[in-house]
């Protein structure tokens, strides 16, 4: 009787836990305009437009999950999502955990300060400053590696990191250029310094070993790039 019960439970689990193949689940962090942000209660942005086109060309329904940026890789590896797009930079550390698509965008990492702040004129000036970054971002890794004497404040959200700068908790915030421009538009007491920290490359991430989906995504990204669609998406969300 116990064996029969266990079999029935197993069959029930297989039925109820089976992944819905008609849906394609995207995981992102919607605090990174113009790539992903909220508008009228819906997550929109460059990455969302790309994800919608991927789902459309694969004949699937896109499901968008908004979570903390530093949880994205775990979400993929635990099979809770099919792919991730969140202005994700390719780094050697991340390549050990997930597989990346071809690059589809470039972005500079820049420095945001309070308007009129004049104590950062070169990258060397960051060495003894308090720097805010988004937790798990490429800027987080970069400053921790290159500025051992700086105080690093890691925040879940860029808006919180920006508030650090505004409230004098931090001297500066390091982040990607396009989202930085969007941030400064709505925070006129902040400005971007004319110092490039480094250049960033974005790609879509999938679970390690998911080569079938990765190959499909790469083909669609190649088509979108050749069609000029990604540039069109960027313009749509920045003008």
ABEGO torsion letter per residue (X at the ends): XAAAAAAAAAAAAAAAABBBAABBBBBBBBABOAABBBBGGBBBEAAAAAAAAAAAAAGBBBBBBBBBAAAAAAAAAAGABABBBAGBBBBAAAAAABBBBBBABBBBBBBBBBBGBAABABAAAAAABBBBBBBGBAAAAAAAAABAABBBBBBABAAAAAAAAAAGABABBBBBAAAAAAAAAABAABBBBBBBABBBBBBBBBBBGBAAAAAAAAAAAAAAAAAGAAAAAAAAAAX
